Amino acid sequence: MKPEKIVLTFCVMISVCVWMSACHMEIPGAPVAAFEAKQEGAGLVTFNNKSVNGTSFLWDYGDGTKENISNNLSSHKYNTSGTYVVKLIAKGDGGSAGKAQNVTVDISSAAKAPEANFTYQSTNGQAAPSVVTLTSTSTGNISAYQWRVGGTSISTQKDATFTFQNAGTFKVSLSVTGPGGSNTKEIDIEIKGGSTANPIASFTVGTSSGTAKFSSVFNNTSQNASTFLWNFDDGTTSTEKSPTHEFAMPGIFNVILVATGANGATNAVAGEVVVLAPARITEFYTGNTIASSTTFYTYTDADKLVSSKDASNGNNEFENTNTYAYEGNRVVKRTFRQLLKGATGVQGTVDYQYNQLGQLVKAINNFVRPGNGYQTGDRGTTTYEYGPNLMVSKITADSIIYNYSGNGVLTSISFIGMGSAQRSRIDGVDYVGAPVVTNGRISGYNFTNGASRSITYDSKGQRVSDVFTDPGRHKKITQTWTYDDQTSPESMEAKFKGHPRYIQGYVYNNVKAYNFSSGSSTENITYTIDYNAKGLPNSIKRDKNDFNEMKSYKYLLR
């Protein structure tokens, strides 16, 4: 009996071992289908197979195209824009699985280059040292980024940061690249001077000399400055960093730049721009059958007036001469002599003084009258004051004070010892009244006895009418001027619009008609003007006159 028992036990042990071996065999896992799609070019889409437990793959691209691919990357070219249902079936030893996904293809935009753009934020009030955060806001299909400061690469990430240690203006650029090409955006980032850094004003001029009219670019090279004020010495200003300015009239313009730093300090520097006239008067004649005078002018090559001589003949013979002395391009002295037939005459000098920025601050007129003891004296001093923006703010000429607004426009006139009143003699009668200022010019007078005077101008500042009315005397005097549209000789002379000499407007030598009326007395005068090829008058002749009144000019033309 024992042998049977032993055999039976053996068989059971074998069965148990076989069963346990089967329990530890590896059963293949079921596949999981997954993929990513990315458009790479004009209709070209790349599919990245992310499936697991798959050994073969069937792609259905949704446009009727199917293919079996064993590797993980595949690509397909679409010919029409649209949204396609792309299917992937993954097969393996453990079975099969599928994945469906919408893929949108835009044929028209796929080939376009991305558009670069970015924003920035800075620390420390954008004053050095300042950490600037650069954030890309670029659009399109982008595969690479490149940040540069001043042409030097600083990052290839989507966003970047950079520390600016010094003040100045820096060119920061972002270049983006994609399947359709590349694009670059560049921005000038201005870093102000630190709280303790004082500004240093400096600039260069693109065109420092030329013939009127012309434009010039002013390149600001200041350091440690955050705001700027330009004064172009022609009545205009600018707060741009590097402006372009047109000079319409000839002259030597003392351009001033004021730079202000983050600490509130200012620094100013000046530079000259020489604007030459298209022509200069070398000889001017005026006269009639009774008397005449001729003025001769001489210049340097740079159009600086050297001398003028005015001589007349007839009933009142006289001779006036002026000579000019310069330091650089600035007149520092005018020497004059005035001789009248039968009189001793007057001679003297006008001395011109300037501040450190080259602005005229004083003109002192001294004269000598030859005779018993050679009388000498001060014929008058004109002083110029300037406001914070370096525009003229006040001019005192003898006993008259001219006040100006912040932008250099005349606002009021007062008289030392008389307040705002001024004495005027009109038609043999003395009137006392205050001038009225409109748009920077005297537009009339209101007199104490109820009389008034009204003056109007055209867009060029030429006086076109002057009407005086005195109701008490039943008096009205009207004067009007009509001008030729062409150029006049005065347009070749440098003018400062705020100077007292010009506040009542010009009566140019291109007048073609003048009308006067006072009660029953009237006078209507017309003129014939002959022009040269430059549009300047060669001669101006009064029509219908018995004295052959004539003006004529000779020029140095460019």
HELIX and SHEET records of a PDB file:
HELIX    1   1 LYS A    2  CYS A   23  1                                  22    
HELIX    2   2 ILE A  107  ALA A  110  1                                   4    
HELIX    3   3 ASN A  124  GLN A  126  5                                   3    
HELIX    4   4 PRO A  471  ARG A  473  5                                   3    
HELIX    5   5 PRO A  489  MET A  492  5                                   4    
HELIX    6   6 PRO A  500  TYR A  502  5                                   3    
SHEET    1   A 3 PHE A  35  GLN A  39  0                                        
SHEET    2   A 3 LEU A  44  ASN A  49 -1                                        
SHEET    3   A 3 LEU A  73  LYS A  77 -1                                        
SHEET    1   B 4 LYS A  66  ILE A  69  0                                        
SHEET    2   B 4 SER A  56  ASP A  60 -1                                        
SHEET    3   B 4 GLY A  82  GLY A  92 -1                                        
SHEET    4   B 4 GLY A  95  VAL A 105 -1                                        
SHEET    1   C 3 PHE A 118  SER A 122  0                                        
SHEET    2   C 3 SER A 130  SER A 136 -1                                        
SHEET    3   C 3 ALA A 160  PHE A 164 -1                                        
SHEET    1   D 4 THR A 152  SER A 155  0                                        
SHEET    2   D 4 ALA A 144  VAL A 149 -1                                        
SHEET    3   D 4 GLY A 168  GLY A 178 -1                                        
SHEET    4   D 4 GLY A 181  ILE A 191 -1                                        
SHEET    1   E 3 PHE A 203  VAL A 205  0                                        
SHEET    2   E 3 PHE A 214  ASN A 220 -1                                        
SHEET    3   E 3 THR A 244  PHE A 247 -1                                        
SHEET    1   F 5 SER A 209  THR A 211  0                                        
SHEET    2   F 5 THR A 266  LEU A 276  1                                        
SHEET    3   F 5 GLY A 251  THR A 260 -1                                        
SHEET    4   F 5 THR A 227  ASN A 231 -1                                        
SHEET    5   F 5 THR A 237  SER A 238 -1                                        
SHEET    1   G21 LEU A 410  PHE A 415  0                                        
SHEET    2   G21 ILE A 400  TYR A 404 -1                                        
SHEET    3   G21 VAL A 392  ALA A 397 -1                                        
SHEET    4   G21 GLN A 375  TYR A 386 -1                                        
SHEET    5   G21 LEU A 360  ARG A 369 -1                                        
SHEET    6   G21 VAL A 346  TYR A 354 -1                                        
SHEET    7   G21 ARG A 330  LEU A 340 -1                                        
SHEET    8   G21 PHE A 318  GLU A 327 -1                                        
SHEET    9   G21 LEU A 305  ASN A 313 -1                                        
SHEET   10   G21 SER A 292  TYR A 299 -1                                        
SHEET   11   G21 ALA A 279  GLY A 287 -1                                        
SHEET   12   G21 MET A 550  LEU A 557 -1                                        
SHEET   13   G21 PRO A 537  ARG A 542 -1                                        
SHEET   14   G21 SER A 521  TYR A 531 -1                                        
SHEET   15   G21 VAL A 511  SER A 518 -1                                        
SHEET   16   G21 LYS A 475  TYR A 483 -1                                        
SHEET   17   G21 ARG A 463  ASP A 470 -1                                        
SHEET   18   G21 SER A 452  TYR A 457 -1                                        
SHEET   19   G21 ARG A 441  PHE A 447 -1                                        
SHEET   20   G21 VAL A 429  THR A 438 -1                                        
SHEET   21   G21 GLN A 422  ILE A 426 -1                                        
END                                                                             
